[in-house]
Amino acid sequence: MPERTPYIAANWKMHKTVAEAAEFVDALLPRIAATQHDVVLCPPYLALAEVVERSRGSAVRVAAQNMHEAESGAFTGEVSAPMLLEIGVEAVVLGHSERRQYFGETDEALARKAPAALAAGLEPILCVGESEEARDAGQTEGVLERQLQADLAAIEPAELARIVVAYEPIWAIGTGRTATPEQAQEAIAFIRDVLRGRGGEADAVRILYGGSVKPANAAELMAKPDIDGALVGGASLDPEDFAAIVEAA
């Protein structure tokens, strides 16, 4: 089985002005100077360039929170991969549950975005996860397989290892309720099995857990064999808390 470098991503969502983002990076970098992990910050669009500049020469890479699949066009309010690449962005979050829930992001759209990101040279962080209703109905595996197969439909097996997958149970996002390490491991092991079924280097894919990750539970979650890191929401807004999560990995 290939060695998978831990991957810790901070999804700031609609938080932090440019000035606040700069202050965060300046506070974070000394705290993680010795890390060998992949550390990724996902600020709002307006702060991307500032975070890229302040992170140069460090372990930190920068991801956008979304992108359009087209390189350009009449898509008011959207941002394309070439625009992100021009300012030094290296990755992009795709299909976060909030994009799916509040903005109508569909699996069909993600099936276009994922290959477009790869073709442009951006690393996709593809989010999948079930609702509380689906989990309670015993439909977790069905939801995960449907999302993965649809979202990755146009991805060749040889390209799978270039994608990061984040398992984010919707019932555990911003609720303070966290999947137990056992629940997270079970779901993520299933995700890896689905990826193996697609061929390619599925065992090289980093699969993250996202859902109320905090310094207090990060180490226990990431000790599980298939959990390769975390997509951190609320706790990523504080540099000390986020550094503690990076260290826990």
C-alpha positions in Angstrom: 0.0 0.0 0.0 1.5 3.4 -0.9 2.4 5.8 1.8 -0.2 8.6 2.0 1.0 12.0 3.3 -1.5 13.5 5.8 -3.5 16.3 4.2 -5.1 19.0 6.4 -7.3 21.6 4.7 -8.9 24.6 6.2 -12.3 25.6 4.7 -12.9 29.2 5.9 -16.2 29.4 4.0 -17.5 33.0 4.0 -15.2 34.2 6.7 -12.2 36.5 6.9 -11.4 39.7 5.1 -8.2 40.1 3.2 -6.6 41.7 6.3 -7.9 39.0 8.6 -6.6 36.3 6.2 -3.1 37.9 6.2 -3.1 38.1 10.0 -4.1 34.4 10.2 -1.3 33.2 7.9 1.3 35.2 9.8 0.1 33.6 13.0 -0.1 30.1 11.5 3.2 29.7 9.7 5.5 29.8 12.8 3.3 27.2 14.5 3.6 24.7 11.6 7.1 25.4 10.4 8.3 21.9 11.0 5.4 20.0 9.6 5.8 17.4 6.8 2.1 17.2 6.1 0.2 18.8 3.2 -1.5 21.9 4.7 -4.1 23.7 2.5 -5.9 26.9 3.2 -9.2 27.5 1.4 -10.0 31.3 1.8 -12.8 33.3 0.1 -12.0 34.4 -3.4 -10.9 37.9 -2.5 -8.3 36.7 0.0 -6.8 34.0 -2.3 -4.0 36.1 -3.8 -3.0 37.5 -0.3 -2.8 34.0 1.2 -0.8 32.7 -1.7 1.8 35.5 -1.4 2.1 35.3 2.4 2.5 31.5 2.2 5.3 31.3 -0.4 8.2 29.1 0.7 6.1 27.4 3.5 4.3 24.1 3.8 1.0 25.8 3.0 -0.8 25.5 -0.3 -3.9 27.4 -1.3 -7.2 26.1 -2.6 -10.3 27.9 -3.9 -13.7 26.9 -2.5 -15.3 26.4 -5.9 -14.8 27.0 -9.7 -16.7 26.9 -12.9 -15.9 24.2 -15.4 -15.5 26.6 -18.4 -12.3 28.6 -19.0 -14.3 31.7 -19.7 -17.8 32.8 -20.8 -21.0 34.6 -19.9 -21.2 33.2 -16.4 -21.8 36.1 -14.1 -20.3 35.7 -10.6 -18.2 32.7 -11.5 -14.5 32.1 -11.4 -12.5 29.8 -13.8 -9.5 27.6 -13.4 -7.1 29.8 -15.4 -8.0 32.7 -13.1 -7.1 30.7 -10.1 -3.9 29.4 -11.6 -2.8 32.9 -12.5 -2.6 33.9 -8.9 -0.9 30.7 -7.7 -3.9 28.6 -6.4 -3.1 24.9 -6.6 -6.3 23.1 -5.6 -10.1 23.6 -5.5 -12.9 22.3 -3.3 -15.7 20.8 -5.3 -19.1 19.7 -4.2 -19.1 20.8 -0.6 -22.4 20.0 1.0 -23.2 23.7 1.4 -22.8 24.2 -2.4 -25.0 21.2 -3.0 -27.7 22.3 -0.4 -27.8 26.0 -0.8 -26.7 26.6 -4.4 -28.1 23.6 -6.3 -24.7 22.1 -7.1 -25.5 18.8 -8.9 -23.6 15.6 -9.5 -23.9 16.4 -13.2 -22.1 19.7 -12.7 -19.4 18.1 -10.6 -18.9 15.5 -13.3 -17.8 18.4 -15.5 -15.9 20.4 -12.9 -13.6 17.5 -11.7 -12.0 16.7 -15.1 -11.8 20.4 -15.9 -9.9 21.0 -12.7 -7.5 18.2 -13.4 -7.0 19.3 -17.0 -6.1 22.7 -15.8 -3.6 21.4 -13.3 -5.7 22.0 -10.1 -6.0 19.4 -7.5 -9.7 18.6 -6.8 -10.9 18.1 -3.2 -14.1 16.3 -4.0 -16.7 16.3 -1.1 -19.2 13.6 -0.6 -21.5 12.7 2.3 -24.9 11.7 3.4 -27.7 13.6 5.3 -29.0 12.6 8.7 -32.1 11.2 7.1 -30.1 9.0 4.8 -27.9 7.7 7.6 -30.9 6.9 9.8 -32.5 5.1 6.9 -29.3 3.0 6.3 -28.6 4.6 3.0 -25.1 5.9 3.7 -23.3 3.6 1.3 -25.9 4.1 -1.4 -25.5 7.8 -1.3 -21.7 7.7 -1.2 -21.5 5.3 -4.1 -24.0 7.3 -6.2 -22.1 10.6 -5.6 -18.7 9.1 -6.3 -19.7 7.2 -9.5 -21.5 10.3 -10.8 -19.0 12.9 -9.9 -16.0 10.9 -11.2 -17.7 9.6 -14.3 -15.3 11.3 -16.6 -12.2 10.6 -14.6 -9.9 8.0 -16.0 -8.6 5.3 -13.6 -5.0 6.6 -14.1 -6.0 10.0 -12.8 -7.7 8.9 -9.6 -4.6 9.4 -7.5 -4.5 13.1 -8.4 -7.9 13.6 -6.6 -8.4 14.2 -2.9 -11.8 13.0 -1.5 -13.4 14.5 1.6 -16.1 12.5 3.4 -18.3 15.0 5.2 -21.5 13.6 6.8 -23.9 16.5 6.4 -25.3 15.8 9.9 -21.9 16.6 11.4 -21.1 19.9 9.7 -21.3 22.9 11.9 -23.5 21.0 14.3 -21.0 20.1 16.9 -22.0 16.5 16.3 -19.0 14.5 15.1 -19.0 11.0 13.5 -17.3 8.6 15.9 -13.9 7.5 14.6 -15.4 4.1 13.9 -18.3 5.6 11.8 -15.8 7.8 9.9 -13.4 4.9 9.3 -16.3 2.7 8.1 -17.6 5.2 5.6 -14.1 6.2 4.4 -13.1 2.5 4.0 -16.3 2.1 1.9 -15.3 5.1 -0.3 -11.9 3.5 -0.9 -13.5 0.3 -1.9 -15.7 2.2 -4.4 -12.5 3.8 -5.8 -10.8 0.4 -6.0 -13.7 -0.7 -8.1 -12.9 2.0 -10.6 -9.4 0.8 -11.1 -6.2 2.8 -11.0 -4.3 3.7 -7.8 -7.2 3.9 -5.4 -4.9 3.1 -2.4 -2.9 6.3 -3.2 -6.0 8.6 -2.9 -6.0 10.7 0.2 -9.5 10.5 1.8 -10.2 13.2 4.5 -12.9 13.4 7.2 -14.8 16.6 7.5 -17.4 17.3 10.1 -16.8 19.3 13.4 -13.1 18.3 13.5 -11.4 20.0 16.5 -8.1 19.7 18.3 -9.7 17.5 20.9 -10.9 14.8 18.4 -8.4 15.2 15.5 -5.8 12.7 16.7 -8.3 9.9 17.3 -10.0 10.4 14.0 -6.8 10.5 12.0 -5.4 7.5 13.7 -7.8 5.3 11.7 -6.1 3.4 8.9 -8.1 4.9 6.0 -8.5 8.5 7.3 -5.6 10.5 5.7 -6.5 13.9 7.1 -9.2 16.4 7.7 -11.3 19.1 6.0 -11.7 21.5 8.9 -14.4 24.1 9.1 -15.0 26.2 12.3 -11.8 25.2 14.0 -9.8 26.3 11.0 -10.6 30.0 11.7 -8.3 30.1 14.7 -4.6 29.6 13.9 -3.8 28.0 17.2 -6.6 25.5 16.9 -5.8 24.7 13.2 -2.1 24.3 14.0 -3.0 21.8 16.8 -5.0 19.8 14.2 -2.1 19.8 11.8 0.1 18.6 14.6 -2.4 15.9 15.6 -2.2 14.3 12.1 
